[in-house]
Amino acid sequence: CNGIESCNADGICQSAGSPCGNGYLCFEESDSCSLIAGDASVALTTDNYPGEISWDIKRNFDQEIVLSSPGYSSANTPQPILTVDLVAGEYTFNIRDTYG
């Protein structure tokens, strides 16, 4: 599952309800539940060239991207804050500007 969805007892992703219970995320690949340890939020204001900006947050132990930029088109504009629940562990935040 993608962290927003949850998986049922048969390991099938579903968009509502969670067999893991409140405070847990369900992972289809391991058919397991993990305690939510906290969250991460990204607040970004674009520059003059918003299409050149991208970012992601990766979980270090498996390099899975847990949150990434949606693609930006409005210059010099505060973007909606994006938040993701995180299980315990280390994460890396990468931000890129294709121009340099």
Biopython code that builds the backbone (N, CA, C, O; Angstrom):
import numpy as np
from Bio.PDB.StructureBuilder import StructureBuilder

atoms = [
    (1, "CYS", "N", (0.846, -1.180, 0.000)),
    (1, "CYS", "CA", (0.000, 0.000, 0.000)),
    (1, "CYS", "C", (0.885, 1.234, 0.000)),
    (1, "CYS", "O", (2.084, 1.138, 0.259)),
    (2, "ASN", "N", (0.325, 2.352, -0.278)),
    (2, "ASN", "CA", (1.131, 3.552, -0.453)),
    (2, "ASN", "C", (1.233, 4.416, 0.794)),
    (2, "ASN", "O", (1.699, 5.551, 0.698)),
    (3, "GLY", "N", (0.826, 3.938, 1.942)),
    (3, "GLY", "CA", (0.898, 4.731, 3.160)),
    (3, "GLY", "C", (-0.371, 5.523, 3.408)),
    (3, "GLY", "O", (-0.689, 5.844, 4.553)),
    (4, "ILE", "N", (-1.093, 5.837, 2.359)),
    (4, "ILE", "CA", (-2.389, 6.513, 2.504)),
    (4, "ILE", "C", (-3.466, 5.445, 2.545)),
    (4, "ILE", "O", (-4.410, 5.513, 3.333)),
    (5, "GLU", "N", (-3.299, 4.444, 1.666)),
    (5, "GLU", "CA", (-4.205, 3.310, 1.676)),
    (5, "GLU", "C", (-3.805, 2.390, 2.828)),
    (5, "GLU", "O", (-2.765, 2.584, 3.458)),
    (6, "SER", "N", (-4.623, 1.410, 3.088)),
    (6, "SER", "CA", (-4.266, 0.378, 4.057)),
    (6, "SER", "C", (-4.537, -0.964, 3.413)),
    (6, "SER", "O", (-5.250, -1.044, 2.413)),
    (7, "CYS", "N", (-3.967, -2.030, 3.984)),
    (7, "CYS", "CA", (-4.242, -3.347, 3.417)),
    (7, "CYS", "C", (-5.095, -4.142, 4.389)),
    (7, "CYS", "O", (-4.978, -4.008, 5.607)),
    (8, "ASN", "N", (-5.964, -4.980, 3.815)),
    (8, "ASN", "CA", (-6.825, -5.798, 4.658)),
    (8, "ASN", "C", (-6.112, -7.103, 5.009)),
    (8, "ASN", "O", (-4.942, -7.275, 4.667)),
    (9, "ALA", "N", (-6.788, -8.006, 5.673)),
    (9, "ALA", "CA", (-6.182, -9.262, 6.123)),
    (9, "ALA", "C", (-5.684, -10.118, 4.956)),
    (9, "ALA", "O", (-4.810, -10.964, 5.144)),
    (10, "ASP", "N", (-6.225, -9.909, 3.758)),
    (10, "ASP", "CA", (-5.787, -10.648, 2.578)),
    (10, "ASP", "C", (-4.641, -9.955, 1.851)),
    (10, "ASP", "O", (-4.187, -10.434, 0.811)),
    (11, "GLY", "N", (-4.163, -8.814, 2.398)),
    (11, "GLY", "CA", (-3.063, -8.080, 1.780)),
    (11, "GLY", "C", (-3.480, -7.237, 0.603)),
    (11, "GLY", "O", (-2.634, -6.842, -0.200)),
    (12, "ILE", "N", (-4.763, -6.949, 0.476)),
    (12, "ILE", "CA", (-5.273, -6.147, -0.633)),
    (12, "ILE", "C", (-5.427, -4.701, -0.174)),
    (12, "ILE", "O", (-6.010, -4.436, 0.877)),
    (13, "CYS", "N", (-4.898, -3.766, -0.969)),
    (13, "CYS", "CA", (-4.990, -2.350, -0.606)),
    (13, "CYS", "C", (-6.439, -1.886, -0.659)),
    (13, "CYS", "O", (-7.209, -2.290, -1.530)),
    (14, "GLN", "N", (-6.785, -1.041, 0.280)),
    (14, "GLN", "CA", (-8.112, -0.440, 0.322)),
    (14, "GLN", "C", (-7.950, 1.002, 0.750)),
    (14, "GLN", "O", (-7.016, 1.342, 1.476)),
    (15, "SER", "N", (-8.855, 1.843, 0.303)),
    (15, "SER", "CA", (-8.715, 3.273, 0.550)),
    (15, "SER", "C", (-9.369, 3.744, 1.832)),
    (15, "SER", "O", (-9.198, 4.903, 2.209)),
    (16, "ALA", "N", (-10.109, 2.892, 2.514)),
    (16, "ALA", "CA", (-10.762, 3.307, 3.757)),
    (16, "ALA", "C", (-10.634, 2.196, 4.784)),
    (16, "ALA", "O", (-10.654, 1.012, 4.448)),
    (17, "GLY", "N", (-10.504, 2.591, 6.015)),
    (17, "GLY", "CA", (-10.382, 1.613, 7.085)),
    (17, "GLY", "C", (-8.992, 1.006, 7.119)),
    (17, "GLY", "O", (-8.313, 0.959, 6.093)),
    (18, "SER", "N", (-8.565, 0.547, 8.268)),
    (18, "SER", "CA", (-7.244, -0.043, 8.389)),
    (18, "SER", "C", (-7.279, -1.216, 9.346)),
    (18, "SER", "O", (-7.708, -1.070, 10.491)),
    (19, "PRO", "N", (-6.833, -2.377, 8.892)),
    (19, "PRO", "CA", (-6.759, -3.518, 9.796)),
    (19, "PRO", "C", (-5.665, -3.337, 10.845)),
    (19, "PRO", "O", (-5.628, -4.066, 11.836)),
    (20, "CYS", "N", (-4.783, -2.376, 10.631)),
    (20, "CYS", "CA", (-3.674, -2.151, 11.557)),
    (20, "CYS", "C", (-4.102, -1.352, 12.779)),
    (20, "CYS", "O", (-3.451, -1.440, 13.820)),
    (21, "GLY", "N", (-5.153, -0.592, 12.685)),
    (21, "GLY", "CA", (-5.596, 0.219, 13.811)),
    (21, "GLY", "C", (-5.016, 1.624, 13.764)),
    (21, "GLY", "O", (-4.084, 1.905, 13.010)),
    (22, "ASN", "N", (-5.581, 2.494, 14.580)),
    (22, "ASN", "CA", (-5.138, 3.884, 14.605)),
    (22, "ASN", "C", (-3.690, 3.980, 15.056)),
    (22, "ASN", "O", (-3.260, 3.268, 15.964)),
    (23, "GLY", "N", (-2.947, 4.863, 14.414)),
    (23, "GLY", "CA", (-1.558, 5.077, 14.786)),
    (23, "GLY", "C", (-0.584, 4.148, 14.092)),
    (23, "GLY", "O", (0.607, 4.166, 14.404)),
    (24, "TYR", "N", (-1.060, 3.330, 13.151)),
    (24, "TYR", "CA", (-0.191, 2.398, 12.434)),
    (24, "TYR", "C", (-0.366, 2.564, 10.937)),
    (24, "TYR", "O", (-1.443, 2.928, 10.466)),
    (25, "LEU", "N", (0.711, 2.293, 10.180)),
    (25, "LEU", "CA", (0.651, 2.229, 8.728)),
    (25, "LEU", "C", (0.766, 0.775, 8.310)),
    (25, "LEU", "O", (1.435, -0.015, 8.976)),
    (26, "CYS", "N", (0.118, 0.420, 7.213)),
    (26, "CYS", "CA", (0.122, -0.939, 6.703)),
    (26, "CYS", "C", (1.016, -1.003, 5.470)),
    (26, "CYS", "O", (0.946, -0.126, 4.609)),
    (27, "PHE", "N", (1.866, -2.045, 5.376)),
    (27, "PHE", "CA", (2.773, -2.204, 4.241)),
    (27, "PHE", "C", (2.489, -3.516, 3.540)),
    (27, "PHE", "O", (2.687, -4.592, 4.104)),
    (28, "GLU", "N", (2.018, -3.415, 2.289)),
    (28, "GLU", "CA", (1.619, -4.592, 1.519)),
    (28, "GLU", "C", (2.804, -5.517, 1.254)),
    (28, "GLU", "O", (2.669, -6.737, 1.346)),
    (29, "GLU", "N", (3.989, -4.931, 0.920)),
    (29, "GLU", "CA", (5.127, -5.768, 0.549)),
    (29, "GLU", "C", (5.562, -6.702, 1.678)),
    (29, "GLU", "O", (6.059, -7.798, 1.416)),
    (30, "SER", "N", (5.382, -6.280, 2.919)),
    (30, "SER", "CA", (5.759, -7.137, 4.047)),
    (30, "SER", "C", (4.535, -7.648, 4.806)),
    (30, "SER", "O", (4.667, -8.395, 5.775)),
    (31, "ASP", "N", (3.343, -7.242, 4.361)),
    (31, "ASP", "CA", (2.084, -7.615, 5.021)),
    (31, "ASP", "C", (2.179, -7.370, 6.521)),
    (31, "ASP", "O", (1.834, -8.223, 7.339)),
    (32, "SER", "N", (2.661, -6.166, 6.856)),
    (32, "SER", "CA", (2.873, -5.847, 8.267)),
    (32, "SER", "C", (2.363, -4.448, 8.586)),
    (32, "SER", "O", (2.098, -3.638, 7.697)),
    (33, "CYS", "N", (2.238, -4.196, 9.870)),
    (33, "CYS", "CA", (1.843, -2.889, 10.360)),
    (33, "CYS", "C", (3.023, -2.288, 11.113)),
    (33, "CYS", "O", (3.727, -2.997, 11.833)),
    (34, "SER", "N", (3.240, -1.001, 10.953)),
    (34, "SER", "CA", (4.318, -0.316, 11.663)),
    (34, "SER", "C", (3.758, 0.911, 12.372)),
    (34, "SER", "O", (2.918, 1.634, 11.836)),
    (35, "LEU", "N", (4.237, 1.120, 13.564)),
    (35, "LEU", "CA", (3.810, 2.251, 14.371)),
    (35, "LEU", "C", (4.240, 3.555, 13.720)),
    (35, "LEU", "O", (5.391, 3.694, 13.308)),
    (36, "ILE", "N", (3.319, 4.514, 13.623)),
    (36, "ILE", "CA", (3.664, 5.842, 13.115)),
    (36, "ILE", "C", (4.479, 6.553, 14.194)),
    (36, "ILE", "O", (4.017, 6.723, 15.322)),
    (37, "ALA", "N", (5.692, 6.965, 13.837)),
    (37, "ALA", "CA", (6.592, 7.591, 14.800)),
    (37, "ALA", "C", (6.496, 9.111, 14.766)),
    (37, "ALA", "O", (6.921, 9.779, 15.709)),
    (38, "GLY", "N", (5.953, 9.650, 13.711)),
    (38, "GLY", "CA", (5.838, 11.102, 13.566)),
    (38, "GLY", "C", (5.443, 11.428, 12.144)),
    (38, "GLY", "O", (4.967, 10.563, 11.409)),
    (39, "ASP", "N", (5.638, 12.667, 11.759)),
    (39, "ASP", "CA", (5.337, 13.046, 10.389)),
    (39, "ASP", "C", (6.370, 14.046, 9.896)),
    (39, "ASP", "O", (7.159, 14.590, 10.669)),
    (40, "ALA", "N", (6.344, 14.271, 8.600)),
    (40, "ALA", "CA", (7.199, 15.272, 7.966)),
    (40, "ALA", "C", (6.316, 16.136, 7.095)),
    (40, "ALA", "O", (5.413, 15.640, 6.421)),
    (41, "SER", "N", (6.580, 17.434, 7.113)),
    (41, "SER", "CA", (5.842, 18.374, 6.278)),
    (41, "SER", "C", (6.821, 19.162, 5.428)),
    (41, "SER", "O", (7.915, 19.507, 5.875)),
    (42, "VAL", "N", (6.417, 19.442, 4.205)),
    (42, "VAL", "CA", (7.232, 20.236, 3.299)),
    (42, "VAL", "C", (6.435, 21.477, 2.910)),
    (42, "VAL", "O", (5.343, 21.387, 2.349)),
    (43, "ALA", "N", (7.010, 22.638, 3.224)),
    (43, "ALA", "CA", (6.427, 23.926, 2.831)),
    (43, "ALA", "C", (7.408, 24.570, 1.862)),
    (43, "ALA", "O", (8.583, 24.731, 2.191)),
    (44, "LEU", "N", (6.948, 24.936, 0.687)),
    (44, "LEU", "CA", (7.845, 25.428, -0.349)),
    (44, "LEU", "C", (7.222, 26.619, -1.059)),
    (44, "LEU", "O", (6.026, 26.625, -1.351)),
    (45, "THR", "N", (8.028, 27.611, -1.329)),
    (45, "THR", "CA", (7.640, 28.733, -2.183)),
    (45, "THR", "C", (8.504, 28.670, -3.429)),
    (45, "THR", "O", (9.731, 28.645, -3.335)),
    (46, "THR", "N", (7.877, 28.644, -4.586)),
    (46, "THR", "CA", (8.620, 28.530, -5.836)),
    (46, "THR", "C", (9.381, 29.806, -6.150)),
    (46, "THR", "O", (9.089, 30.875, -5.615)),
    (47, "ASP", "N", (10.375, 29.666, -7.041)),
    (47, "ASP", "CA", (11.124, 30.822, -7.526)),
    (47, "ASP", "C", (10.571, 31.220, -8.898)),
    (47, "ASP", "O", (9.424, 30.906, -9.215)),
    (48, "ASN", "N", (11.363, 31.895, -9.700)),
    (48, "ASN", "CA", (10.921, 32.332, -11.027)),
    (48, "ASN", "C", (10.743, 31.186, -12.021)),
    (48, "ASN", "O", (10.082, 31.345, -13.048)),
    (49, "TYR", "N", (11.340, 30.020, -11.708)),
    (49, "TYR", "CA", (11.309, 28.882, -12.625)),
    (49, "TYR", "C", (10.804, 27.630, -11.888)),
    (49, "TYR", "O", (11.584, 26.720, -11.609)),
    (50, "PRO", "N", (9.519, 27.585, -11.580)),
    (50, "PRO", "CA", (8.990, 26.505, -10.755)),
    (50, "PRO", "C", (9.101, 25.116, -11.386)),
    (50, "PRO", "O", (9.199, 24.123, -10.665)),
    (51, "GLY", "N", (9.089, 25.031, -12.695)),
    (51, "GLY", "CA", (9.182, 23.741, -13.367)),
    (51, "GLY", "C", (10.522, 23.058, -13.199)),
    (51, "GLY", "O", (10.656, 21.875, -13.511)),
    (52, "GLU", "N", (11.523, 23.787, -12.710)),
    (52, "GLU", "CA", (12.862, 23.221, -12.505)),
    (52, "GLU", "C", (13.031, 22.592, -11.124)),
    (52, "GLU", "O", (14.060, 21.975, -10.850)),
    (53, "ILE", "N", (12.031, 22.740, -10.250)),
    (53, "ILE", "CA", (12.141, 22.285, -8.862)),
    (53, "ILE", "C", (11.482, 20.920, -8.693)),
    (53, "ILE", "O", (10.367, 20.691, -9.161)),
    (54, "SER", "N", (12.192, 20.017, -8.015)),
    (54, "SER", "CA", (11.601, 18.741, -7.606)),
    (54, "SER", "C", (12.245, 18.326, -6.284)),
    (54, "SER", "O", (13.350, 18.760, -5.958)),
    (55, "TRP", "N", (11.553, 17.493, -5.538)),
    (55, "TRP", "CA", (12.082, 17.021, -4.262)),
    (55, "TRP", "C", (11.443, 15.684, -3.908)),
    (55, "TRP", "O", (10.414, 15.306, -4.468)),
    (56, "ASP", "N", (12.066, 14.976, -2.974)),
    (56, "ASP", "CA", (11.488, 13.751, -2.447)),
    (56, "ASP", "C", (12.027, 13.484, -1.046)),
    (56, "ASP", "O", (13.058, 14.021, -0.640)),
    (57, "ILE", "N", (11.300, 12.642, -0.324)),
    (57, "ILE", "CA", (11.732, 12.129, 0.972)),
    (57, "ILE", "C", (11.816, 10.622, 0.821)),
    (57, "ILE", "O", (10.831, 9.972, 0.468)),
    (58, "LYS", "N", (13.014, 10.052, 1.093)),
    (58, "LYS", "CA", (13.226, 8.612, 0.976)),
    (58, "LYS", "C", (13.485, 8.004, 2.344)),
    (58, "LYS", "O", (14.163, 8.587, 3.190)),
    (59, "ARG", "N", (12.923, 6.810, 2.539)),
    (59, "ARG", "CA", (13.224, 6.027, 3.730)),
    (59, "ARG", "C", (14.570, 5.349, 3.477)),
    (59, "ARG", "O", (14.721, 4.655, 2.471)),
    (60, "ASN", "N", (15.545, 5.531, 4.360)),
    (60, "ASN", "CA", (16.905, 5.064, 4.106)),
    (60, "ASN", "C", (17.048, 3.550, 4.003)),
    (60, "ASN", "O", (17.821, 3.072, 3.173)),
    (61, "PHE", "N", (16.326, 2.776, 4.821)),
    (61, "PHE", "CA", (16.592, 1.347, 4.835)),
    (61, "PHE", "C", (16.173, 0.628, 3.560)),
    (61, "PHE", "O", (16.735, -0.423, 3.249)),
    (62, "ASP", "N", (15.221, 1.146, 2.823)),
    (62, "ASP", "CA", (14.814, 0.484, 1.585)),
    (62, "ASP", "C", (14.752, 1.437, 0.385)),
    (62, "ASP", "O", (14.368, 1.031, -0.712)),
    (63, "GLN", "N", (15.130, 2.704, 0.594)),
    (63, "GLN", "CA", (15.148, 3.722, -0.466)),
    (63, "GLN", "C", (13.782, 3.997, -1.078)),
    (63, "GLN", "O", (13.698, 4.539, -2.181)),
    (64, "GLU", "N", (12.714, 3.633, -0.381)),
    (64, "GLU", "CA", (11.373, 3.918, -0.883)),
    (64, "GLU", "C", (11.070, 5.406, -0.740)),
    (64, "GLU", "O", (11.305, 5.992, 0.316)),
    (65, "ILE", "N", (10.554, 6.008, -1.793)),
    (65, "ILE", "CA", (10.120, 7.399, -1.746)),
    (65, "ILE", "C", (8.769, 7.439, -1.032)),
    (65, "ILE", "O", (7.796, 6.837, -1.486)),
    (66, "VAL", "N", (8.726, 8.155, 0.089)),
    (66, "VAL", "CA", (7.492, 8.213, 0.873)),
    (66, "VAL", "C", (6.676, 9.465, 0.569)),
    (66, "VAL", "O", (5.482, 9.512, 0.865)),
    (67, "LEU", "N", (7.308, 10.477, -0.019)),
    (67, "LEU", "CA", (6.609, 11.702, -0.422)),
    (67, "LEU", "C", (7.463, 12.390, -1.473)),
    (67, "LEU", "O", (8.689, 12.405, -1.359)),
    (68, "SER", "N", (6.835, 12.961, -2.494)),
    (68, "SER", "CA", (7.590, 13.660, -3.535)),
    (68, "SER", "C", (6.799, 14.849, -4.052)),
    (68, "SER", "O", (5.592, 14.969, -3.842)),
    (69, "SER", "N", (7.527, 15.724, -4.738)),
    (69, "SER", "CA", (6.913, 16.945, -5.260)),
    (69, "SER", "C", (5.907, 16.607, -6.351)),
    (69, "SER", "O", (6.110, 15.677, -7.131)),
    (70, "PRO", "N", (4.811, 17.378, -6.399)),
    (70, "PRO", "CA", (3.778, 17.126, -7.397)),
    (70, "PRO", "C", (4.065, 17.740, -8.761)),
    (70, "PRO", "O", (3.354, 17.450, -9.722)),
    (71, "GLY", "N", (5.090, 18.582, -8.867)),
    (71, "GLY", "CA", (5.337, 19.344, -10.087)),
    (71, "GLY", "C", (4.742, 20.730, -9.912)),
    (71, "GLY", "O", (3.583, 20.868, -9.522)),
    (72, "TYR", "N", (5.517, 21.737, -10.192)),
    (72, "TYR", "CA", (5.086, 23.111, -9.935)),
    (72, "TYR", "C", (5.041, 23.911, -11.222)),
    (72, "TYR", "O", (5.862, 23.707, -12.117)),
    (73, "SER", "N", (4.075, 24.831, -11.317)),
    (73, "SER", "CA", (3.948, 25.663, -12.514)),
    (73, "SER", "C", (3.765, 27.142, -12.196)),
    (73, "SER", "O", (3.932, 27.976, -13.086)),
    (74, "SER", "N", (3.430, 27.493, -10.966)),
    (74, "SER", "CA", (3.192, 28.895, -10.600)),
    (74, "SER", "C", (4.451, 29.492, -9.986)),
    (74, "SER", "O", (4.939, 29.014, -8.962)),
    (75, "ALA", "N", (4.977, 30.546, -10.622)),
    (75, "ALA", "CA", (6.202, 31.189, -10.159)),
    (75, "ALA", "C", (5.954, 32.034, -8.909)),
    (75, "ALA", "O", (4.900, 32.647, -8.742)),
    (76, "ASN", "N", (6.978, 32.042, -8.027)),
    (76, "ASN", "CA", (6.976, 32.895, -6.830)),
    (76, "ASN", "C", (5.696, 32.754, -6.010)),
    (76, "ASN", "O", (5.097, 33.748, -5.601)),
    (77, "THR", "N", (5.292, 31.521, -5.780)),
    (77, "THR", "CA", (4.024, 31.243, -5.119)),
    (77, "THR", "C", (4.201, 30.235, -3.989)),
    (77, "THR", "O", (4.804, 29.183, -4.202)),
    (78, "PRO", "N", (3.690, 30.528, -2.791)),
    (78, "PRO", "CA", (3.684, 29.510, -1.733)),
    (78, "PRO", "C", (2.805, 28.333, -2.178)),
    (78, "PRO", "O", (1.683, 28.527, -2.646)),
    (79, "GLN", "N", (3.320, 27.139, -2.029)),
    (79, "GLN", "CA", (2.596, 25.931, -2.433)),
    (79, "GLN", "C", (1.892, 25.310, -1.223)),
    (79, "GLN", "O", (2.267, 25.581, -0.083)),
    (80, "PRO", "N", (0.883, 24.487, -1.465)),
    (80, "PRO", "CA", (0.227, 23.808, -0.334)),
    (80, "PRO", "C", (1.246, 22.964, 0.437)),
    (80, "PRO", "O", (2.130, 22.343, -0.153)),
    (81, "ILE", "N", (1.108, 22.953, 1.739)),
    (81, "ILE", "CA", (1.995, 22.151, 2.582)),
    (81, "ILE", "C", (1.606, 20.687, 2.426)),
    (81, "ILE", "O", (0.432, 20.335, 2.537)),
    (82, "LEU", "N", (2.600, 19.834, 2.167)),
    (82, "LEU", "CA", (2.374, 18.400, 2.029)),
    (82, "LEU", "C", (2.940, 17.700, 3.257)),
    (82, "LEU", "O", (4.034, 18.030, 3.716)),
    (83, "THR", "N", (2.195, 16.730, 3.791)),
    (83, "THR", "CA", (2.590, 16.028, 5.007)),
    (83, "THR", "C", (2.450, 14.526, 4.799)),
    (83, "THR", "O", (1.535, 14.066, 4.116)),
    (84, "VAL", "N", (3.364, 13.768, 5.393)),
    (84, "VAL", "CA", (3.319, 12.307, 5.325)),
    (84, "VAL", "C", (3.608, 11.740, 6.717)),
    (84, "VAL", "O", (4.461, 12.257, 7.438)),
    (85, "ASP", "N", (2.888, 10.668, 7.090)),
    (85, "ASP", "CA", (3.189, 9.940, 8.322)),
    (85, "ASP", "C", (4.444, 9.113, 8.100)),
    (85, "ASP", "O", (4.649, 8.565, 7.017)),
    (86, "LEU", "N", (5.285, 9.020, 9.129)),
    (86, "LEU", "CA", (6.542, 8.275, 9.030)),
    (86, "LEU", "C", (6.618, 7.213, 10.113)),
    (86, "LEU", "O", (6.223, 7.442, 11.256)),
    (87, "VAL", "N", (7.132, 6.047, 9.736)),
    (87, "VAL", "CA", (7.452, 5.030, 10.728)),
    (87, "VAL", "C", (8.854, 5.327, 11.239)),
    (87, "VAL", "O", (9.592, 6.089, 10.614)),
    (88, "ALA", "N", (9.231, 4.732, 12.374)),
    (88, "ALA", "CA", (10.543, 4.979, 12.964)),
    (88, "ALA", "C", (11.644, 4.624, 11.967)),
    (88, "ALA", "O", (11.538, 3.638, 11.238)),
    (89, "GLY", "N", (12.688, 5.425, 11.942)),
    (89, "GLY", "CA", (13.819, 5.176, 11.060)),
    (89, "GLY", "C", (14.414, 6.479, 10.564)),
    (89, "GLY", "O", (13.993, 7.567, 10.956)),
    (90, "GLU", "N", (15.408, 6.344, 9.689)),
    (90, "GLU", "CA", (16.071, 7.511, 9.117)),
    (90, "GLU", "C", (15.559, 7.757, 7.709)),
    (90, "GLU", "O", (15.255, 6.828, 6.961)),
    (91, "TYR", "N", (15.473, 9.048, 7.370)),
    (91, "TYR", "CA", (14.966, 9.472, 6.073)),
    (91, "TYR", "C", (15.912, 10.512, 5.492)),
    (91, "TYR", "O", (16.648, 11.174, 6.224)),
    (92, "THR", "N", (15.886, 10.650, 4.168)),
    (92, "THR", "CA", (16.686, 11.662, 3.488)),
    (92, "THR", "C", (15.762, 12.542, 2.661)),
    (92, "THR", "O", (14.917, 12.049, 1.914)),
    (93, "PHE", "N", (15.935, 13.857, 2.807)),
    (93, "PHE", "CA", (15.203, 14.831, 2.013)),
    (93, "PHE", "C", (16.130, 15.318, 0.907)),
    (93, "PHE", "O", (17.222, 15.811, 1.190)),
    (94, "ASN", "N", (15.709, 15.186, -0.350)),
    (94, "ASN", "CA", (16.468, 15.652, -1.506)),
    (94, "ASN", "C", (15.656, 16.712, -2.229)),
    (94, "ASN", "O", (14.465, 16.535, -2.483)),
    (95, "ILE", "N", (16.314, 17.816, -2.555)),
    (95, "ILE", "CA", (15.655, 18.842, -3.372)),
    (95, "ILE", "C", (16.575, 19.161, -4.540)),
    (95, "ILE", "O", (17.791, 19.263, -4.381)),
    (96, "ARG", "N", (15.973, 19.319, -5.723)),
    (96, "ARG", "CA", (16.751, 19.521, -6.935)),
    (96, "ARG", "C", (16.225, 20.734, -7.708)),
    (96, "ARG", "O", (15.032, 21.038, -7.700)),
    (97, "ASP", "N", (17.154, 21.406, -8.367)),
    (97, "ASP", "CA", (16.838, 22.481, -9.302)),
    (97, "ASP", "C", (17.573, 22.097, -10.577)),
    (97, "ASP", "O", (18.803, 22.101, -10.597)),
    (98, "THR", "N", (16.847, 21.767, -11.642)),
    (98, "THR", "CA", (17.486, 21.234, -12.843)),
    (98, "THR", "C", (18.438, 22.218, -13.507)),
    (98, "THR", "O", (19.324, 21.807, -14.257)),
    (99, "TYR", "N", (18.272, 23.512, -13.244)),
    (99, "TYR", "CA", (19.202, 24.484, -13.818)),
    (99, "TYR", "C", (20.533, 24.450, -13.081)),
    (99, "TYR", "O", (21.585, 24.689, -13.674)),
    (100, "GLY", "N", (20.486, 24.161, -11.826)),
    (100, "GLY", "CA", (21.728, 24.088, -11.050)),
    (100, "GLY", "C", (21.604, 24.866, -9.834)),
    (100, "GLY", "O", (22.546, 24.931, -9.044)),
]
sb = StructureBuilder()
sb.init_structure("model")
sb.init_model(0)
sb.init_chain("A")
sb.init_seg("    ")
for serial, (resi, resn, name, xyz) in enumerate(atoms, 1):
    if name == "N":
        sb.init_residue(resn, " ", resi, " ")
    sb.init_atom(name, np.array(xyz, "f"), 0.0, 1.0, " ", f" {name:<3s}", serial, name[0])
structure = sb.get_structure()
